[in-house]
Amino acid sequence: MTSPNAQTDTAPIDEFSECHAGIVARLQDLDRLPPLLEPAMEARRIAGEAVRFFRNAVFEHHDDEERELFPTVLASAKPGEERNQVQAIVDRLAREHRHLEAAWSQLEPELNAVATGGAANVDVAAMAQLVTNYQAHAKYEEDTFLPLSKRILGRSGENMAALGERIHMRHRPLVQTPF
């Protein structure tokens, strides 16, 4: 004999079936995860390297230019038009350094978070602008200032050698001598 509530008797089984459907859907999502992990790990690596590179190389590069290259070229430039031209270029490059460093300071915490697997709320527009601005800065320096510097410092091998020696001394590893 069939109970009048026979239809409700399958409800517990149906709930298990629905549960399985939910589990299978989550497993399908989980199955999509492995190909996404590699780009995420790559993003962490790139962000970490960018943070280290900017702090260790780019800021130091700006410092080398401003402490060594710019003053040496200015001091070696002929008074008048040439020195005025060098001064204007040096002023522009130093302003750009400050602007680029300020832009980096805004992005650095966001990239540090990415590098450590944290929230990836990176201002991509600001990052793209930094890249564009730095590329323009480097191109101007390469196309304008460095050729002018070579010409000015090339007049005296001593000036070029002295610049090379000062930069070398700034970057040489410090040797600990035992006492």
C-alpha positions in Angstrom: 0.0 0.0 0.0 1.3 3.5 -0.9 1.2 6.2 1.6 -0.5 9.4 0.7 2.7 11.3 1.6 4.9 9.1 -0.7 6.0 12.1 -2.6 7.4 13.8 0.5 9.2 10.6 1.4 11.8 11.3 -1.3 12.6 14.8 -0.1 15.6 13.8 2.0 17.1 12.0 -1.1 16.4 14.9 -3.3 18.2 17.2 -0.9 21.3 14.9 -1.2 21.0 15.1 -4.9 20.8 18.9 -4.8 23.8 19.0 -2.5 25.7 16.9 -5.0 24.8 19.3 -7.8 26.2 22.2 -5.6 29.4 20.2 -4.9 29.9 19.4 -8.6 29.5 23.0 -9.5 32.1 24.0 -6.9 34.4 21.3 -8.1 34.1 22.6 -11.7 35.1 26.0 -10.3 38.0 24.4 -8.5 39.1 22.7 -11.7 39.3 26.1 -13.4 41.7 27.3 -10.7 45.1 25.7 -11.7 45.4 27.7 -15.0 44.7 30.9 -13.0 47.3 30.2 -10.4 50.3 30.6 -12.7 49.3 34.2 -13.8 48.7 35.1 -10.2 52.1 33.7 -9.2 53.7 35.6 -12.1 51.9 38.8 -11.0 53.3 38.4 -7.5 56.8 37.8 -8.9 56.7 40.8 -11.2 55.3 43.1 -8.5 58.0 42.0 -6.0 60.8 42.4 -8.6 59.5 45.9 -9.5 59.4 47.0 -5.9 63.0 45.8 -5.3 64.2 47.2 -8.6 62.7 50.6 -8.2 63.9 51.0 -4.7 67.4 49.6 -5.3 68.2 50.6 -8.9 66.0 53.4 -10.1 66.3 55.6 -7.0 70.1 55.0 -6.9 70.3 55.8 -10.6 68.6 59.1 -10.0 70.9 59.8 -7.1 74.0 59.0 -9.2 72.8 61.3 -12.0 72.0 64.2 -9.6 75.2 63.8 -7.4 77.7 62.9 -10.1 76.7 63.3 -13.7 74.7 66.5 -13.7 77.2 68.5 -11.6 80.1 67.2 -13.7 78.5 68.1 -17.0 77.4 71.5 -15.6 81.0 72.2 -14.4 82.5 71.2 -17.7 80.0 73.1 -19.9 81.2 76.3 -21.5 79.9 79.4 -19.8 77.0 81.1 -21.5 74.6 79.3 -23.9 76.0 75.8 -23.4 75.9 76.0 -19.6 72.4 77.5 -19.7 71.2 74.7 -22.0 72.7 72.1 -19.6 71.2 73.8 -16.6 67.7 73.8 -18.2 68.0 70.1 -19.1 69.3 69.2 -15.6 66.5 71.1 -14.0 63.9 69.3 -16.2 65.4 65.9 -15.5 65.6 66.5 -11.7 61.9 67.7 -11.7 61.0 64.5 -13.7 62.9 62.4 -11.1 60.8 63.9 -8.3 57.6 63.4 -10.2 58.4 59.8 -11.1 59.4 59.0 -7.5 56.2 60.5 -6.2 54.2 58.5 -8.6 56.1 55.4 -7.6 55.5 56.1 -3.9 51.7 56.0 -4.6 52.0 52.6 -6.4 54.6 50.9 -4.2 52.2 49.9 -1.3 49.7 48.4 -3.8 52.5 46.5 -5.6 53.9 45.3 -2.3 50.4 43.9 -1.5 50.3 42.1 -4.8 53.9 40.8 -4.2 52.9 39.3 -0.9 49.6 37.8 -2.2 47.4 40.5 -0.7 44.6 42.5 -2.2 45.3 43.5 -5.8 43.8 46.9 -5.8 46.4 48.4 -8.1 45.6 51.7 -9.8 46.4 50.4 -13.3 45.9 53.8 -14.9 48.5 55.3 -12.5 50.8 52.4 -13.3 50.4 52.8 -17.0 51.0 56.6 -16.6 54.2 55.9 -14.7 55.5 53.5 -17.4 54.7 56.0 -20.1 56.2 58.9 -18.2 59.4 57.0 -17.4 59.8 55.8 -21.0 59.5 59.5 -22.1 62.0 60.6 -19.5 64.5 57.9 -20.5 64.1 58.7 -24.2 64.6 62.5 -23.6 67.7 61.8 -21.5 69.1 59.3 -24.1 68.3 61.5 -27.1 69.2 64.9 -25.6 71.2 64.9 -22.4 73.5 62.0 -22.8 74.8 62.9 -26.3 75.4 66.5 -25.0 77.2 65.1 -21.9 79.4 62.9 -24.1 80.3 65.9 -26.2 81.0 68.2 -23.2 82.9 65.6 -21.1 84.7 64.3 -24.2 86.6 67.5 -24.5 88.7 66.3 -21.5 89.4 62.7 -20.9 90.2 63.7 -17.3 86.6 64.8 -16.6 85.2 61.5 -18.0 87.7 59.4 -16.1 87.0 61.3 -12.9 83.2 60.8 -13.3 83.8 57.1 -13.9 86.0 56.8 -10.8 83.5 58.6 -8.6 80.6 56.4 -9.7 82.8 53.3 -9.3 83.7 54.3 -5.8 80.0 54.9 -4.9 79.1 51.4 -6.0 82.1 49.3 -4.9 81.3 46.7 -2.3 82.5 47.7 1.2 85.1 45.3 2.4 85.1 44.5 6.0 88.6 44.4 7.4 89.1 42.2 10.5 90.7 43.9 13.5 
